[in-house]
């Protein structure tokens, strides 16, 4: 193994992990049929977790790791330049606006194809994945720019355990056993009071709680802070092997604590792992597993002294996606809506494609749905390969 210099501006491991995570997002967001999916490719119905539930927090975690490198040019822990603040607020605003655009893209496309009334704020969902990334990035940025490391840890702990207390103790007047239920939790209460039912996921019907709710954004800030702390630790002037082992141990402990907290009865301050509520135990579990995954990528792609050509090609294949992560997430989301709205005979382009190339040869089952998802991933990978060859990079 060779040492990764502390002054390195960019970790190949970070781009690889981010690329793999975004490809995972595209895979689970584009099944041939939502009713025909293998269980690991579905989110947990409520409490508990599946591999799919790791994808979004892993991306939030990597936002923090990337911040630890990009923020080195800013003054932290005290004097903060106006330029730094402007860039932070600008990036957060762009992410939020892109999220709103993605949420409204179905209405806009419906207007183009004559299948809807067009964009209406009255029914526009306001929360979303990109909105959470933008707000999580903003909150974590302000904390790391103005606070010292020990203060960052203290604030993270307050957010984490304060949020857990709110979930267990609020809303008042609700049976304690219902406070962690889909229809009785404080996250749903806040969203309905502040945003209204028309502006949350499924209008709070088939999914009573918005998975990117306002209040549950608070613990997601801690997810970003955990990534930032890991990134800063990687930049220490210590042998890379020692840093990797320390991070592996820390990641294992965090994941174990999060999982064990899940098994404690809420009557005794237990906290179930729940992605839709982004519970504090979920933060610890995913932060720990994210740390382990990053160290694994670090070992394979950054620390090995001699990498085979095959391994280099694998790294590049994921890196091509990682450097355009936000672009492909937005483009694939809009593309999926477009694909299902283009009329074709008595059906639409997506259904015809799915029926002809997947249901026909493979049958009406989970395998056909997965094969369809993989074809969508392959399509967007080819788009990004072309952008890589053209040296095009669209970053936020």
N, C-alpha and C positions, 0 to 999 in steps of 0.2 A: 504494500500500500504506500501511497505517497500522501504527503500532507497537503491539505487545502489551505492556501494562504489566507490569513485573517483579513487581508486587504482586498480579497476577491470581490468584485462588484456584483457578481451574479452567480448564483448556484445553478448548475445544470440540473441538479436533483430537483430544485424547486420548479423549473420549467417542465420537467418530465412529469412530476407528480401533478402539477396543475393541468397538464395536457391530458393525463389519464383520467383525472377527475371530471373534466369537461366532457370527455368522450363518454364517461359513465353517465353524466347528466343527460346527454343526447340520447343514449341508449334507453334509459328508463322513462324518458319523456315522450318517446315515439314508438309505442308498441303497435303492432298491427291491430290488436283489439285490447281494450282496457279490461275486458272480461276474461281474456285468455293470456295470463302472464304467470311465469314461474314465481313462486313465493319470494325468493331472494331479490327479485326485481321489483317488488312492491314495497311501499312503505308499511310500517306496522300500523295496524288499524287504530291503535291508541297507545297504551303502555307497551314497552318493550322496543326492540329495534331489529332491523334487518340490515344487510350490507348497503341497501339503497339509502337508508337513513344516515349513513356516514358521508355521503357525497357532498351535500351542502355545507355541513360544518367543516369538512376538510378544506373546502374552498375558502371559507371565512378564516380558518386557521392560516392558510397560505397568504391571505391578504396581510395578516400580521407579520409573517416572516418576510415578505417582500418589503413592507414598511421599514423593517429594521435595517435594510440595506439602503433604500431610497432616502430615508430620513437622516442618513449620516451627514448629508450636505447641509442640513438645517441645524440651527442651534436648538438643543433639547435641554430639558430640565431647567428652564429659566428663561433667558432672553430668546424670544421667538420673533423672527422677522415677519414683516407684513407680507412678503413674497410667499413665505411658507404657508401662512394662514390662507392667503388668497388661493393657492394651489389646492390646499386641502378642501376648502369650501367649494371650489370650482369642480373638483373631481367628484365630490359627494353629490353635488347638484346634477351633474351629467348622468351619474348612475341612477339617481332617482327619476330623472326625466326619461331616460331610456326604459326604465321599468314601467313607467306609466304608458309610454308608447307601446311597449310590448303588450301590456294589459288591454289597451284599446285597439290593437291591430286587428282583432277579429271584427270589431264593429266597423272599422275603416274599410277592411276588405269586403265586408258584407254590403257596404254601400256601393263599392265598385262592381260587385257581381249582382246587384239588385236583390240581395237576400236579407236586407236589414234596413234599419232607419238611419244608419250612420252613427258617428261618434256622439255619445250622449254622456255628459258628466253625471247625470242622475243615476246611471247604472254602472259607472266605471269603477272597477275594483282599484282601491288605492294602495293597499299593501302589496308586496311581491318580493321575489328573490333579489332583484337588483336594488330595490328600495332598501331591503335589509342590509345588503352589502354596503350601500352608500351610507346609511345611518350608522352601521357598525364601524365602518372606516372612519367616519367623522368623529364619533365618540371616542374611539381608541386613539385617534390622532391627537385630539386635544389633551387627552390624559398623558400621553407619552411626551408631548411637546412641553407641557407645563409642569409635570411632576417628576420627581426623582424615582429611581427604581423601587425603593421601599414604599414610597407613596403609591406607586402604580399597583403594587401587590395589595396594599391595604384597600385601595378603591375597588380593585377586582374582587376582593373577599367580601366587601360590603355589598357590591352588586349581586354577587352570587348568593350569599346567604340571606340578604335582604329580600331578594326575589323569591327564594324558597319560602321564607316566612310569609310573604304575601300570598303565595299559592296555598299554603296550609291554613292561614288565618282569615282570608278574605274569599268572597264577600261575606259581610256580616249578615246574619239572618238566614244563611244557607246551611243546611245540614253538613257538618264536616266531611262526611263520607261523599258528598256531592261536589266538594270544592275542587277535586281533581278529575271530575267527570266532563265529558264533551260539552254539556250544556250548563254546567254550574260553575265553571272556573272564572277567576277574576280577569283573565286575558280576554275572554269573550265579552264579559260585562263592560270592560273598558272600550273595546272596539265598537260595540253597539252604541254605547253612550257618546263616544267621540266621533266616530265615522258614520255610524248608521248601518243598518242591515244591507242596504243597496250597494254599499262600497266595500264589502268584504267578500271573501271566497264563498261561492255558491249562495250568496246572500244569506249566509248563516243557516242554511237548510240542510242539505245532505251532508255538508261538513259544518257542524255548528260552530267550530272554532277555526278562525283563520290561522293557517300554519305560519304566517309571517306577521302576526299581530303586533300592535304598538308596544304593549307592555313586555312581551317576550323578546323584544329587540334588546332590552337591557342586558340579559345574560349573554346574548350574542356578541356584545362588546367584549365580554370577558374571553370569548373564544378567540377574537382578534388579538387581544392582549397576550394570550398564551402563545400565539404564534410569534408575536413581536419578541417576547422573552426568549423563546427558543432561537430566533434569528440572532438576537444580541449575544446569546451564549455561544453560538457557533462562530462569532467574530472574535472571541477572546483569543489571546495569544497563548493558547494551550494546545498540546498535541491533539490532532484531529481524532485519533483513536480514543483518547481519554474522553474527549467531548462526546463522541458518539456513544460510548458505554454509559456515561453519566446520563445522557438524554434517554437512552433505552431504559435505564432503571427508573428515571423520573416518569417516563411515559407509562411504564407498566404499573407503577404505583398509582398514578392518577386514574388510569383505566380501571384498576381493581377497586379503588375507593368509590368511583362512580357506580360500578356494577354492584358492589356490596350495599351502597346506599339505596339502590333500587329494591333490595330485598327487605329493607326495614319497613315495618308497618307505619303508614303516615300518622297513625295515632301516637307514635313515638318519634315524630319528626323524620320519618322516612320520606324518601323522594323518588317516585318511580321514574325510570328513564322514559322520556316522552319527547319525540322530535317536534310534534305539533305545538307543544307548550314550551319547547326548548328549556326543559327543566335543568336545574343546577347539576343534578347527577348526569344528565345528558352532556352538559358542558365538560365535566370532568372526564367522562368516558371517551368522548370524541376528541378532546384535546390530547388525552394520553395516547389514543390510537393514532391520531394524526402525527404526533411526535415520533412514534415508532415507525410509521410509514415513511416519514421524511428521512429518518436515519437509514432505513433500508435503501431508499433511493440514493442517499448520500454515499453509502458504501458501494453500491453497484456502479454509479455513474460519475462520482467525483473523487473517490478515494482510491480506487483500484489503479495500480501503476500501469498495467497493460490491459487495455480493453480490446477485445476482438472486434473485427469489422462488423460482425453481426450485432454485437452489443452497441456499437456506435450507431448503426442504422436504427436499432430500436430506440435509442435515445433521441435521435433526430426525428423519428416518426411521432413521438409524443411532444417533443419540443416545438415542432411546427404548429401544434394545436395550442400549447401553453402560451406562446407569445401573442396569440390572437384570441385569448379565451373569451373575453367579454363580447367581442365581435361575433364569434361563432355561436355563442349562447343566444344573442339577440336574433341573429340571422336565422338560426335553426328554428327558433320559436315562431318567428313570422312565417318562415317557409312551411312549417307544419300546418299552420292555419290556411295558408294559401293552397297547399296541396289538397286539403280536404274541402276546399270551397270552389275549385275550378270544376264547372259542370262538364260531365261527359256522358252523353246519352241520358238514361234515367238514373244515373248515379253520379259520382264525382271521381276525380282523378286518383285520389288516394285509394278509395274502395276498389276501383277497377284494377289498379296496380296490385293491390293486396290479393284480390280474388284470383287474378290471372297467374301471378308468379309465385304465390306462396300458399294460399288455400288450396288451389288446384293440385299442385305437385305434392304438398306436404299434409294436407288435411286441415280441418278446422280445429287446431289445437295450439298449445303453448309454443311448440317448436316453430310453427308458421309465424306466430306473432313475434317471436325472438328473431327469426331470420329477417323479417321485415325491419325490425329495429336496427339490426346489423347493417342492412343495406343503406339505411339513412345515415348511420355513422360513417360508412364507407364513402358515401356521397360527399359529406361535409369534410372528411379527411382529404379527399381529392381536391376540393376547393382550396383548402388550406395549403396543400402541397403546391398548388399553382401559385398561391400568394407567396409562399416561401421561395419558390424559384424566381419570382419577380421581385423578391425582397420587399414585399409590401407588409407593413405592420400597422394595424389599426388598434391603438391602445387608448385607454381612457385615463 
